[in-house]
Amino acid sequence: MTNIQFIAKTVPTAAINIQNTVQLLEEDCTIPFISRYRKDKTGNLDETQIEQIAKLNKEYETIVKRKEAILKSIEEQKALTPDLEKKIVQSFDLQELEDFYLPFKKKKKTKADVARENGLEPLANIIMAQNNDDVDFLATKYLNENVINEDAALQGARDIIAEWINENIFVRKQLRRLYQRKATITTKVVKSKKEEEGAQKFNQYFDWSEPISKAPSHRLLAMLRAENEGFIKFKIEADLDEVYDIIDELVLKAQSPATPHVQLAIEDSYKRLLQPAIANETLQEAKAKADANSIQVFASNLSQLLLAPPLGEKRILAIDPGFRSGCKVVCLDEKGDLLYNETIYPHAPQNETAMAMKKIRSMVNAYNIEAISIGNGTASRETEFFIKKIAFDKPIQVFVVSEAGASVYSASKIAREEFPNYDVTVRGSVSIGRRLSDPLAELVKIDPKAIGVGQYQHDVDQSKLKEELDNTVIRCVNSVGININTASKHLLSYVSGIGEKLAENIVQYRSENGAFQDRKQLKKVPRLGEKAFQQGAAFIRIKEGKNPLDNSAVHPEAYEIVEKMAKDLKISVNDLIGNKEKTALIKAENYTNETIGILGIKDIIKELEKPGLDPRKAAKIFEFDPNVKTIKDLKTGMVLPGIVNNITNFGCFVDLGIKESGLVHISQLKAGFVSDVNEVVKLHQQVQVKVTEVDEDRKRIQLTMIL
């Protein structure tokens, strides 16, 4: 089987599309570039499908390497038969390959190994043949100084048979299927830990049982965390009657004097060898699925967060609110550069409200502020009310933004490099202001795990989580495009084909030579060659540059095509851009070439209609209920406005403008059955909710969207 055939079993598209995609990947083309600018080659595959092809291609390579290693190892043991070689060569299932290899795998000395050394394998063969031989009598022929009686001989033979059953590929396959369909996970509390601090959050699992195939990802991960922290113990089991029915059918023959011995070997093989191995495999497989599910939830949430509506290039006054330590205030220009910072004390215990109002008015006027961004942490609501009491000389938009991860950013190396002369409080306020202006540009500086939109993020496979989150950031950055003359080094590093080192070189070149005037200038950046230019140029934007196409998603390789379109229409490229009347006259089929086909030309025409259009919506002001300032103000039955601030498989959390978020369980999202929370709500969506339960002691709020 070729890699193309292997991938085609999973990805529903023509083989030629897979072949072309693999070829492009092997030529070091990035996924954003392939999906956007090589649609005709891939048959219009999207980024997710191309990522899947890339992963499956790596999986194929892993399988091929493992096969080679297994064949080599068995051959070195002089045990490779033509039949076994054929089976290994034809298999493309890693688990099956390991089953083939199991009898030849180097392992610690087993009971069966000892029995073989004692010369008992011939007796095991006789018993396993299950003929009418008197095995009890035959056992006397195998006595020696290490095998002192018939019972010892028969036990040794059964040890060998138990190992054969364990290594039987058909037995393992059938048991796997049984476990995957019907195995149960059962938990019991560790009594000595039951009253310890932290135990109560796992009390649901103190005595729990359910089919592992039915356990949702969040529940399985919660059980695993409880077990890791020592609060519970669990086991994974299948019905014994079904287990023995499967093994008996594959191992037992007609009744004979050997039957009881084979049955004892079956029991021993299952309890000592098969059950622990298959149960562990089943758990690992369920854990992998739960990880994938949880990682997907995290990636989806992160994508929605990164693509949150930006306010745009505005002068912003940002406030990191606080009580005793005061509110940290910064003023930022249109590019997000720090102009001024100060601390005010409008709240208790200082209560310098009048002075704080005067300072805010003065800063708004002095720095021509257009909007105010307030972090949603401690004292957020009080600060919002304080700001709204100020009589400004002009209308000022006031926003409350999530400050999740701002403290992580403020203490990071990136923040220290940006603001070496300011402390963490000033850096945190800057981040709060910038994430209103452009959430994507600011949030890429923060480890996604610190933003708080995941589900059991610390319990999943960390390498897979990082890979998926990195891919998510790359997708978001390249779907929006970046302004090369304002983008940070960190944001630039996620641009297709650029990476960390070239991002540093671009920033260095910009600081030494001034703003980029056109995309061609990128080629002057040290170590930025033709390949990097091809992959990345179309994802950067140059506003008010020499060439109007440089502020669009049209790739430089297509500039000549656009110029020909304009020439054919007898207008300039400038007059063609944004001119729907003229772009409607363009016949795509007249402009295809070897590199750009009909799909690519249609994309170019669409881009010419709305060049450089930001796919994100504009930021909107949201008002929480002014009467709700703390959890104590909540009453059952209240209907309140809120913003979805996290999504999990079991529901969504809603920000009500107070410290604690409320949970809308999946069953309370809407009337009727809901299988996927994302079908009903999105991150940052504004919703109306009703309070159904408030637990002040545990800081828990239950909500419903069924009003």
C-alpha positions as semicolon CSV with decimal commas, in nm:
position;residue;x (nm);y (nm);z (nm)
1;M;0,000;0,000;0,000
2;T;0,138;0,342;-0,093
3;N;0,112;0,651;0,127
4;I;-0,149;0,794;-0,113
5;Q;-0,366;0,481;-0,082
6;F;-0,322;0,485;0,298
7;I;-0,437;0,850;0,321
8;A;-0,723;0,794;0,072
9;K;-0,883;0,545;0,315
10;T;-0,950;0,837;0,552
11;V;-0,964;1,157;0,342
12;P;-1,260;1,160;0,100
13;T;-1,108;1,320;-0,209
14;A;-0,954;1,211;-0,539
15;A;-0,613;1,040;-0,518
16;I;-0,459;1,308;-0,744
17;N;-0,555;1,577;-0,492
18;I;-0,384;1,383;-0,213
19;Q;-0,079;1,321;-0,431
20;N;-0,047;1,691;-0,519
21;T;-0,095;1,793;-0,154
22;V;0,173;1,551;-0,033
23;Q;0,408;1,678;-0,303
24;L;0,351;2,040;-0,198
25;L;0,414;1,948;0,166
26;E;0,735;1,769;0,067
27;E;0,840;2,088;-0,115
28;D;0,815;2,266;0,223
29;C;0,500;2,457;0,136
30;T;0,302;2,563;0,443
31;I;-0,057;2,459;0,504
32;P;-0,196;2,817;0,491
33;F;-0,019;2,874;0,158
34;I;-0,138;2,544;0,007
35;S;-0,501;2,590;0,114
36;R;-0,518;2,951;-0,006
37;Y;-0,299;2,963;-0,315
38;R;-0,290;2,608;-0,452
39;K;-0,663;2,526;-0,457
40;D;-0,652;2,397;-0,812
41;K;-0,377;2,152;-0,720
42;T;-0,554;2,021;-0,409
43;G;-0,910;2,018;-0,540
44;N;-1,004;2,302;-0,301
45;L;-0,910;2,114;0,017
46;D;-0,934;2,331;0,329
47;E;-0,668;2,371;0,598
48;T;-0,819;2,103;0,821
49;Q;-0,813;1,845;0,542
50;I;-0,456;1,937;0,446
51;E;-0,349;1,907;0,812
52;Q;-0,513;1,564;0,819
53;I;-0,321;1,459;0,506
54;A;0,004;1,581;0,662
55;K;-0,065;1,384;0,984
56;L;-0,163;1,068;0,796
57;N;0,149;1,092;0,580
58;K;0,362;1,106;0,897
59;E;0,163;0,814;1,040
60;Y;0,234;0,613;0,725
61;E;0,606;0,687;0,755
62;T;0,599;0,580;1,122
63;I;0,429;0,251;1,031
64;V;0,679;0,180;0,752
65;K;0,975;0,244;0,985
66;R;0,823;0,025;1,256
67;K;0,764;-0,256;1,006
68;E;1,127;-0,239;0,895
69;A;1,245;-0,255;1,257
70;I;1,017;-0,551;1,339
71;L;1,121;-0,747;1,029
72;K;1,488;-0,684;1,102
73;S;1,454;-0,795;1,465
74;I;1,268;-1,119;1,381
75;E;1,511;-1,193;1,099
76;E;1,808;-1,152;1,336
77;Q;1,640;-1,410;1,562
78;K;1,622;-1,642;1,255
79;A;1,247;-1,674;1,314
80;L;1,106;-1,492;1,010
81;T;0,894;-1,729;0,803
82;P;0,759;-1,636;0,456
83;D;0,403;-1,643;0,593
84;L;0,485;-1,410;0,886
85;E;0,683;-1,176;0,660
86;K;0,385;-1,152;0,422
87;K;0,147;-1,071;0,710
88;I;0,377;-0,798;0,846
89;V;0,436;-0,645;0,502
90;Q;0,062;-0,632;0,428
91;S;-0,037;-0,485;0,766
92;F;-0,072;-0,109;0,814
93;D;-0,213;-0,125;1,166
94;L;0,043;-0,043;1,437
95;Q;-0,145;-0,243;1,700
96;E;-0,161;-0,549;1,475
97;L;0,210;-0,515;1,395
98;E;0,290;-0,513;1,768
99;D;0,075;-0,826;1,807
100;F;0,278;-0,999;1,535
101;Y;0,598;-0,892;1,708
102;L;0,489;-0,984;2,063
103;P;0,624;-1,345;2,063
104;F;0,965;-1,218;1,947
105;K;0,991;-0,911;2,167
106;K;1,273;-0,912;2,419
107;K;1,125;-0,918;2,769
108;K;1,210;-1,017;3,124
109;K;1,225;-1,389;3,192
110;T;0,869;-1,519;3,218
111;K;0,716;-1,828;3,379
112;A;0,691;-1,974;3,029
113;D;1,063;-1,912;2,968
114;V;1,148;-2,103;3,287
115;A;0,918;-2,389;3,182
116;R;1,085;-2,406;2,840
117;E;1,429;-2,416;3,003
118;N;1,298;-2,708;3,207
119;G;1,209;-2,894;2,888
120;L;0,831;-2,866;2,917
121;E;0,744;-2,720;2,574
122;P;0,681;-3,067;2,417
123;L;0,432;-3,141;2,697
124;A;0,263;-2,803;2,634
125;N;0,233;-2,896;2,264
126;I;0,069;-3,229;2,351
127;I;-0,182;-3,061;2,585
128;M;-0,256;-2,786;2,334
129;A;-0,324;-3,045;2,062
130;Q;-0,616;-3,160;2,285
131;N;-0,614;-3,518;2,158
132;N;-0,714;-3,818;2,368
133;D;-0,367;-3,852;2,526
134;D;-0,345;-3,924;2,899
135;V;-0,162;-3,601;2,981
136;D;-0,136;-3,680;3,354
137;F;0,057;-3,997;3,269
138;L;0,266;-3,824;2,999
139;A;0,369;-3,558;3,250
140;T;0,575;-3,819;3,437
141;K;0,812;-3,837;3,138
142;Y;0,917;-3,473;3,188
143;L;1,033;-3,490;3,548
144;N;1,389;-3,378;3,625
145;E;1,583;-3,203;3,900
146;N;1,386;-2,881;3,836
147;V;1,051;-3,047;3,776
148;I;0,999;-3,262;4,084
149;N;0,647;-3,404;4,022
150;E;0,361;-3,431;3,773
151;D;0,182;-3,122;3,909
152;A;0,493;-2,910;3,854
153;A;0,528;-3,046;3,500
154;L;0,164;-2,973;3,417
155;Q;0,184;-2,628;3,575
156;G;0,491;-2,542;3,365
157;A;0,318;-2,664;3,049
158;R;0,014;-2,450;3,136
159;D;0,244;-2,147;3,182
160;I;0,367;-2,196;2,826
161;I;0,011;-2,239;2,693
162;A;-0,099;-1,924;2,883
163;E;0,173;-1,729;2,702
164;W;0,071;-1,876;2,365
165;I;-0,290;-1,766;2,429
166;N;-0,169;-1,420;2,529
167;E;0,027;-1,396;2,204
168;N;-0,259;-1,524;1,988
169;I;-0,337;-1,237;1,752
170;F;-0,700;-1,346;1,703
171;V;-0,764;-1,369;2,078
172;R;-0,623;-1,020;2,133
173;K;-0,825;-0,871;1,845
174;Q;-1,154;-1,019;1,967
175;L;-1,094;-0,914;2,327
176;R;-1,006;-0,563;2,215
177;R;-1,337;-0,538;2,030
178;L;-1,525;-0,663;2,336
179;Y;-1,349;-0,409;2,562
180;Q;-1,401;-0,124;2,318
181;R;-1,775;-0,196;2,300
182;K;-1,862;-0,321;2,647
183;A;-1,585;-0,267;2,904
184;T;-1,689;-0,087;3,222
185;I;-1,484;0,162;3,421
186;T;-1,558;0,134;3,794
187;T;-1,423;0,369;4,060
188;K;-1,394;0,348;4,440
189;V;-1,287;0,617;4,682
190;V;-0,962;0,578;4,877
191;K;-1,110;0,597;5,228
192;S;-0,802;0,754;5,386
193;K;-0,822;1,044;5,135
194;K;-1,201;1,095;5,144
195;E;-1,194;1,385;5,392
196;E;-0,882;1,555;5,257
197;E;-0,893;1,905;5,110
198;G;-0,979;1,889;4,740
199;A;-1,152;1,552;4,764
200;Q;-1,504;1,691;4,735
201;K;-1,459;1,811;4,379
202;F;-1,431;1,443;4,286
203;N;-1,712;1,311;4,507
204;Q;-1,915;1,214;4,199
205;Y;-1,652;0,945;4,132
206;F;-1,627;0,801;4,485
207;D;-1,850;0,514;4,372
208;W;-1,904;0,529;3,998
209;S;-1,950;0,283;3,714
210;E;-2,027;0,324;3,344
211;P;-1,929;0,177;3,006
212;I;-1,598;0,334;2,910
213;S;-1,722;0,380;2,552
214;K;-2,005;0,600;2,685
215;A;-1,794;0,812;2,923
216;P;-1,767;1,165;2,780
217;S;-1,416;1,305;2,752
218;H;-1,449;1,552;3,040
219;R;-1,569;1,277;3,276
220;L;-1,293;1,034;3,184
221;L;-1,027;1,304;3,225
222;A;-1,178;1,400;3,562
223;M;-1,160;1,035;3,679
224;L;-0,800;1,009;3,564
225;R;-0,712;1,329;3,751
226;A;-0,885;1,199;4,066
227;E;-0,688;0,876;4,036
228;N;-0,359;1,060;3,974
229;E;-0,419;1,271;4,284
230;G;-0,485;0,958;4,488
231;F;-0,852;1,016;4,574
232;I;-0,991;0,713;4,386
233;K;-0,885;0,383;4,238
234;F;-1,046;0,245;3,924
235;K;-1,052;-0,072;3,720
236;I;-1,160;-0,154;3,366
237;E;-1,333;-0,486;3,321
238;A;-1,541;-0,683;3,074
239;D;-1,799;-0,952;3,148
240;L;-1,607;-1,272;3,233
241;D;-1,857;-1,504;3,064
242;E;-1,820;-1,311;2,737
243;V;-1,442;-1,306;2,774
244;Y;-1,416;-1,681;2,824
245;D;-1,667;-1,750;2,547
246;I;-1,438;-1,562;2,306
247;I;-1,118;-1,738;2,416
248;D;-1,282;-2,082;2,439
249;E;-1,412;-2,054;2,084
250;L;-1,065;-1,969;1,952
251;V;-0,859;-2,205;2,170
252;L;-1,067;-2,505;2,288
253;K;-1,130;-2,805;2,067
254;A;-1,345;-3,112;2,134
255;Q;-1,355;-3,240;2,494
256;S;-1,047;-3,444;2,586
257;P;-0,835;-3,526;2,893
258;A;-0,638;-3,210;2,813
259;T;-0,944;-2,979;2,825
260;P;-0,928;-2,897;3,202
261;H;-0,562;-2,805;3,170
262;V;-0,628;-2,577;2,870
263;Q;-0,915;-2,414;3,061
264;L;-0,686;-2,347;3,357
265;A;-0,430;-2,199;3,116
266;I;-0,702;-1,978;2,963
267;E;-0,801;-1,844;3,307
268;D;-0,440;-1,781;3,401
269;S;-0,361;-1,619;3,064
270;Y;-0,656;-1,382;3,091
271;K;-0,614;-1,279;3,455
272;R;-0,233;-1,254;3,457
273;L;-0,152;-1,143;3,102
274;L;-0,442;-1,048;2,876
275;Q;-0,668;-0,857;3,114
276;P;-0,403;-0,609;3,238
277;A;-0,273;-0,554;2,881
278;I;-0,612;-0,517;2,708
279;A;-0,755;-0,304;2,992
280;N;-0,454;-0,073;2,970
281;E;-0,482;-0,055;2,589
282;T;-0,853;0,027;2,620
283;L;-0,783;0,300;2,874
284;Q;-0,505;0,448;2,659
285;E;-0,729;0,444;2,353
286;A;-1,016;0,608;2,546
287;K;-0,771;0,860;2,691
288;A;-0,639;0,939;2,341
289;K;-0,995;1,001;2,220
290;A;-1,072;1,214;2,526
291;D;-0,750;1,409;2,469
292;A;-0,839;1,466;2,104
293;N;-1,187;1,581;2,203
294;S;-1,060;1,812;2,475
295;I;-0,785;1,951;2,251
296;Q;-1,043;2,020;1,980
297;V;-1,261;2,210;2,230
298;F;-0,957;2,413;2,336
299;A;-0,853;2,483;1,976
300;S;-1,206;2,589;1,880
301;N;-1,228;2,823;2,181
302;L;-0,883;2,966;2,111
303;S;-0,974;3,028;1,747
304;Q;-1,288;3,219;1,847
305;L;-1,090;3,417;2,105
306;L;-0,811;3,510;1,862
307;L;-1,063;3,613;1,597
308;A;-1,263;3,825;1,843
309;P;-1,377;4,162;1,704
310;P;-1,100;4,427;1,710
311;L;-1,168;4,795;1,774
312;G;-0,894;4,885;1,528
313;E;-0,627;5,153;1,532
314;K;-0,761;5,387;1,801
315;R;-0,606;5,583;2,084
316;I;-0,692;5,384;2,395
317;L;-0,680;5,447;2,768
318;A;-0,647;5,109;2,942
319;I;-0,714;5,036;3,309
320;D;-0,608;4,737;3,517
321;P;-0,855;4,785;3,804
322;G;-0,783;4,733;4,174
323;F;-0,891;4,846;4,521
324;R;-0,612;4,891;4,775
325;S;-0,330;4,893;4,520
326;G;-0,519;5,135;4,293
327;C;-0,605;5,126;3,922
328;K;-0,307;5,113;3,684
329;V;-0,379;5,344;3,388
330;V;-0,191;5,365;3,056
331;C;-0,247;5,571;2,742
332;L;-0,168;5,408;2,406
333;D;-0,143;5,554;2,058
334;E;-0,300;5,406;1,743
335;K;-0,016;5,156;1,708
336;G;-0,043;5,042;2,070
337;D;0,273;5,225;2,179
338;L;0,283;5,345;2,540
339;L;0,245;5,723;2,575
340;Y;0,184;5,767;2,948
341;N;0,112;5,570;3,266
342;E;-0,018;5,655;3,611
343;T;-0,195;5,497;3,911
344;I;-0,525;5,635;4,043
345;Y;-0,715;5,546;4,364
346;P;-1,088;5,597;4,303
347;H;-1,201;5,311;4,534
348;A;-1,176;5,219;4,901
349;P;-0,973;5,248;5,114
350;Q;-0,827;5,569;4,962
351;N;-1,151;5,689;4,793
352;E;-0,970;5,962;4,594
353;T;-1,261;5,965;4,346
354;A;-1,264;6,334;4,256
355;M;-0,889;6,346;4,197
356;A;-0,905;6,024;3,990
357;M;-1,185;6,169;3,774
358;K;-0,982;6,482;3,713
359;K;-0,676;6,276;3,610
360;I;-0,875;6,056;3,372
361;R;-1,037;6,362;3,206
362;S;-0,695;6,523;3,173
363;M;-0,541;6,210;3,013
364;V;-0,834;6,167;2,772
365;N;-0,791;6,525;2,651
366;A;-0,411;6,534;2,652
367;Y;-0,369;6,212;2,451
368;N;-0,680;6,244;2,235
369;I;-0,823;5,916;2,369
370;E;-1,103;5,756;2,165
371;A;-1,189;5,451;2,377
372;I;-1,137;5,312;2,727
373;S;-1,051;4,945;2,795
374;I;-1,112;4,806;3,147
375;G;-0,987;4,465;3,260
376;N;-1,257;4,234;3,394
377;G;-1,076;4,127;3,715
378;T;-1,107;4,256;4,071
379;A;-1,285;4,597;4,097
380;S;-1,383;4,583;3,729
381;R;-1,752;4,670;3,777
382;E;-1,674;4,946;4,026
383;T;-1,418;5,094;3,787
384;E;-1,663;5,076;3,497
385;F;-1,928;5,263;3,702
386;F;-1,667;5,521;3,809
387;I;-1,557;5,584;3,446
388;K;-1,917;5,621;3,326
389;K;-1,978;5,899;3,581
390;I;-1,709;6,116;3,424
391;A;-1,837;6,398;3,202
392;F;-1,602;6,382;2,904
393;D;-1,581;6,662;2,646
394;K;-1,657;6,412;2,366
395;P;-1,820;6,068;2,336
396;I;-1,584;5,796;2,464
397;Q;-1,653;5,427;2,411
398;V;-1,604;5,218;2,726
399;F;-1,527;4,844;2,695
400;V;-1,471;4,571;2,952
401;V;-1,222;4,313;2,818
402;S;-1,099;3,979;2,946
403;E;-0,768;4,013;3,123
404;A;-0,705;3,637;3,125
405;G;-0,335;3,581;3,070
406;A;-0,242;3,950;3,107
407;S;-0,040;3,876;3,422
408;V;0,139;3,591;3,241
409;Y;0,228;3,826;2,955
410;S;0,340;4,105;3,190
411;A;0,599;3,877;3,355
412;S;0,713;3,717;3,029
413;K;1,036;3,763;2,835
414;I;0,837;3,918;2,548
415;A;0,695;4,187;2,781
416;R;1,037;4,256;2,934
417;E;1,183;4,303;2,585
418;E;0,899;4,540;2,487
419;F;0,901;4,740;2,813
420;P;1,238;4,694;2,988
421;N;1,190;5,010;3,196
422;Y;0,840;4,940;3,329
423;D;0,712;4,702;3,595
424;V;0,461;4,419;3,551
425;T;0,160;4,634;3,645
426;V;0,221;4,876;3,358
427;R;0,282;4,591;3,112
428;G;-0,042;4,424;3,221
429;S;-0,241;4,743;3,158
430;V;-0,082;4,781;2,814
431;S;-0,193;4,426;2,730
432;I;-0,551;4,508;2,839
433;G;-0,553;4,807;2,605
434;R;-0,396;4,631;2,310
435;R;-0,631;4,333;2,326
436;L;-0,919;4,575;2,268
437;S;-0,745;4,727;1,967
438;D;-0,638;4,393;1,815
439;P;-0,699;4,077;2,023
440;L;-0,511;3,857;1,775
441;A;-0,192;4,064;1,774
442;E;-0,182;4,075;2,155
443;L;-0,298;3,725;2,249
444;V;-0,041;3,549;2,029
445;K;0,219;3,669;2,280
446;I;0,061;3,460;2,556
447;D;0,085;3,084;2,601
448;P;-0,267;2,971;2,501
449;K;-0,285;2,754;2,813
450;A;-0,271;3,071;3,025
451;I;-0,578;3,223;2,859
452;G;-0,819;2,989;3,037
453;V;-1,042;2,866;2,757
454;G;-0,951;2,497;2,779
455;Q;-1,104;2,183;2,927
456;Y;-0,872;1,968;3,143
457;Q;-0,584;2,120;2,948
458;H;-0,318;2,000;3,193
459;D;-0,440;1,639;3,175
460;V;-0,415;1,587;2,799
461;D;-0,114;1,490;2,587
462;Q;0,090;1,811;2,608
463;S;0,283;1,765;2,281
464;K;-0,041;1,710;2,085
465;L;-0,202;2,004;2,263
466;K;0,088;2,233;2,174
467;E;0,088;2,117;1,812
468;E;-0,286;2,177;1,771
469;L;-0,278;2,516;1,946
470;D;0,020;2,628;1,738
471;N;-0,168;2,523;1,423
472;T;-0,473;2,716;1,545
473;V;-0,271;3,033;1,599
474;I;-0,111;2,995;1,255
475;R;-0,454;2,949;1,092
476;C;-0,593;3,258;1,264
477;V;-0,295;3,483;1,193
478;N;-0,284;3,389;0,825
479;S;-0,661;3,410;0,776
480;V;-0,651;3,774;0,891
481;G;-0,314;3,881;0,753
482;I;-0,078;4,116;0,938
483;N;0,043;4,471;0,893
484;I;0,418;4,422;0,852
485;N;0,496;4,775;0,962
486;T;0,325;4,742;1,302
487;A;0,337;4,367;1,374
488;S;0,543;4,247;1,668
489;K;0,820;3,992;1,627
490;H;0,598;3,735;1,795
491;L;0,303;3,794;1,561
492;L;0,532;3,784;1,256
493;S;0,672;3,447;1,362
494;Y;0,330;3,284;1,295
495;V;0,312;3,411;0,937
496;S;0,335;3,134;0,678
497;G;0,698;3,055;0,594
498;I;0,847;3,309;0,837
499;G;0,920;3,158;1,180
500;E;1,106;3,305;1,477
501;K;1,446;3,383;1,325
502;L;1,312;3,553;1,009
503;A;1,062;3,747;1,223
504;E;1,356;3,887;1,423
505;N;1,536;3,977;1,099
506;I;1,225;4,154;0,962
507;V;1,187;4,363;1,279
508;Q;1,559;4,444;1,273
509;Y;1,543;4,546;0,905
510;R;1,236;4,762;0,975
511;S;1,407;4,941;1,263
512;E;1,716;5,010;1,052
513;N;1,548;5,102;0,722
514;G;1,207;5,236;0,821
515;A;0,865;5,110;0,713
516;F;0,833;4,864;0,426
517;Q;0,708;5,032;0,109
518;D;0,629;4,717;-0,087
519;R;0,635;4,338;-0,056
520;K;0,942;4,307;-0,280
521;Q;1,143;4,472;-0,004
522;L;1,103;4,152;0,198
523;K;1,366;3,993;-0,026
524;K;1,621;4,236;0,116
525;V;1,572;4,097;0,467
526;P;1,874;3,881;0,561
527;R;1,816;3,506;0,506
528;L;1,466;3,559;0,366
529;G;1,493;3,364;0,041
530;E;1,260;3,291;-0,249
531;K;1,084;3,005;-0,069
532;A;1,002;3,210;0,240
533;F;0,889;3,498;0,018
534;Q;0,662;3,268;-0,183
535;Q;0,507;3,121;0,134
536;G;0,465;3,440;0,333
537;A;0,439;3,748;0,111
538;A;0,064;3,729;0,050
539;F;-0,017;3,707;0,422
540;I;0,145;4,042;0,503
541;R;-0,020;4,377;0,435
542;I;0,142;4,711;0,350
543;K;-0,096;5,000;0,394
544;E;-0,046;5,303;0,169
545;G;0,248;5,133;-0,002
546;K;0,372;5,169;-0,358
547;N;0,153;4,891;-0,496
548;P;-0,217;4,882;-0,391
549;L;-0,215;4,502;-0,427
550;D;0,033;4,485;-0,138
551;N;-0,258;4,564;0,096
552;S;-0,459;4,267;-0,031
553;A;-0,453;3,887;-0,020
554;V;-0,354;3,872;-0,389
555;H;-0,026;3,681;-0,412
556;P;0,266;3,861;-0,583
557;E;0,284;3,572;-0,832
558;A;-0,057;3,689;-0,959
559;Y;0,022;4,060;-0,994
560;E;0,085;4,024;-1,369
561;I;-0,255;3,856;-1,407
562;V;-0,427;4,146;-1,227
563;E;-0,240;4,397;-1,442
564;K;-0,359;4,210;-1,752
565;M;-0,717;4,215;-1,622
566;A;-0,695;4,592;-1,570
567;K;-0,536;4,641;-1,913
568;D;-0,810;4,436;-2,082
569;L;-1,071;4,651;-1,907
570;K;-0,875;4,964;-2,010
571;I;-0,840;5,093;-1,653
572;S;-0,559;5,108;-1,400
573;V;-0,509;4,847;-1,126
574;N;-0,599;5,120;-0,877
575;D;-0,932;5,178;-1,048
576;L;-1,000;4,803;-1,068
577;I;-0,958;4,744;-0,693
578;G;-1,291;4,768;-0,512
579;N;-1,479;4,823;-0,839
580;K;-1,754;4,555;-0,837
581;E;-1,894;4,678;-1,166
582;K;-1,563;4,610;-1,342
583;T;-1,467;4,289;-1,159
584;A;-1,805;4,144;-1,261
585;L;-1,693;4,169;-1,626
586;I;-1,382;3,953;-1,574
587;K;-1,402;3,602;-1,719
588;A;-1,191;3,381;-1,494
589;E;-1,114;3,121;-1,764
590;N;-0,926;3,382;-1,969
591;Y;-0,655;3,426;-1,705
592;T;-0,552;3,079;-1,590
593;N;-0,196;2,956;-1,626
594;E;0,014;2,656;-1,520
595;T;0,033;2,777;-1,159
596;I;-0,307;2,938;-1,105
597;G;-0,621;2,762;-1,220
598;I;-0,986;2,862;-1,229
599;L;-1,034;2,842;-0,850
600;G;-0,732;3,065;-0,792
601;I;-0,851;3,324;-1,045
602;K;-1,198;3,333;-0,885
603;D;-1,032;3,398;-0,548
604;I;-0,835;3,686;-0,703
605;I;-1,153;3,841;-0,845
606;K;-1,325;3,809;-0,507
607;E;-1,027;3,972;-0,334
608;L;-1,024;4,260;-0,586
609;E;-1,385;4,334;-0,494
610;K;-1,300;4,374;-0,123
611;P;-0,921;4,400;-0,091
612;G;-0,767;4,343;0,251
613;L;-1,107;4,289;0,412
614;D;-1,065;4,184;0,776
615;P;-1,275;3,870;0,830
616;R;-1,341;3,977;1,188
617;K;-1,641;4,186;1,290
618;A;-1,603;4,521;1,464
619;A;-1,595;4,538;1,846
620;K;-1,923;4,625;2,019
621;I;-1,989;4,765;2,364
622;F;-2,171;4,531;2,604
623;E;-2,361;4,631;2,918
624;F;-2,389;4,399;3,220
625;D;-2,674;4,437;3,469
626;P;-2,575;4,740;3,681
627;N;-2,746;4,593;3,989
628;V;-2,526;4,283;3,997
629;K;-2,180;4,356;4,137
630;T;-2,099;4,040;4,337
631;I;-2,232;3,686;4,377
632;K;-2,432;3,809;4,678
633;D;-2,650;4,017;4,442
634;L;-2,768;3,708;4,251
635;K;-3,113;3,566;4,319
636;T;-3,278;3,255;4,172
637;G;-3,503;3,348;3,882
638;M;-3,307;3,659;3,775
639;V;-3,274;3,703;3,397
640;L;-2,940;3,865;3,313
641;P;-2,725;3,957;3,013
642;G;-2,392;3,775;2,989
643;I;-2,101;3,687;2,764
644;V;-1,988;3,329;2,694
645;N;-1,628;3,314;2,818
646;N;-1,552;2,941;2,799
647;I;-1,697;2,639;2,620
648;T;-1,660;2,276;2,728
649;N;-1,821;1,949;2,622
650;F;-2,061;1,965;2,917
651;G;-2,180;2,324;2,870
652;C;-2,058;2,682;2,860
653;F;-1,951;2,936;3,122
654;V;-2,103;3,282;3,114
655;D;-1,949;3,606;3,246
656;L;-2,215;3,801;3,436
657;G;-1,985;4,093;3,514
658;I;-1,877;3,953;3,852
659;K;-1,576;3,750;3,964
660;E;-1,747;3,410;3,929
661;S;-1,873;3,280;3,594
662;G;-2,197;3,080;3,581
663;L;-2,240;2,740;3,416
664;V;-2,507;2,668;3,157
665;H;-2,515;2,289;3,142
666;I;-2,551;2,140;2,793
667;S;-2,904;2,031;2,885
668;Q;-2,995;2,394;2,960
669;L;-2,871;2,554;2,637
670;K;-3,202;2,515;2,457
671;A;-3,513;2,300;2,457
672;G;-3,448;1,955;2,310
673;F;-3,135;1,744;2,282
674;V;-2,799;1,916;2,216
675;S;-2,504;1,699;2,110
676;D;-2,249;1,978;2,059
677;V;-2,229;2,296;2,266
678;N;-2,072;2,482;1,972
679;E;-2,390;2,432;1,771
680;V;-2,570;2,667;2,011
681;V;-2,312;2,916;2,141
682;K;-1,977;3,067;2,043
683;L;-1,705;3,225;2,255
684;H;-1,777;3,593;2,331
685;Q;-2,141;3,552;2,223
686;Q;-2,381;3,781;2,409
687;V;-2,659;3,579;2,572
688;Q;-2,957;3,612;2,808
689;V;-2,954;3,368;3,100
690;K;-3,171;3,287;3,400
691;V;-3,020;3,210;3,741
692;T;-3,136;2,865;3,862
693;E;-2,906;2,809;4,161
694;V;-2,649;3,006;4,361
695;D;-2,403;2,837;4,601
696;E;-2,213;3,123;4,767
697;D;-1,994;2,893;4,979
698;R;-1,866;2,695;4,680
699;K;-1,877;3,002;4,450
700;R;-2,094;2,814;4,199
701;I;-2,368;2,960;3,982
702;Q;-2,607;2,747;3,776
703;L;-2,777;2,912;3,477
704;T;-3,020;2,825;3,201
705;M;-3,075;2,971;2,856
706;I;-3,420;2,815;2,835
707;L;-3,617;3,125;2,937
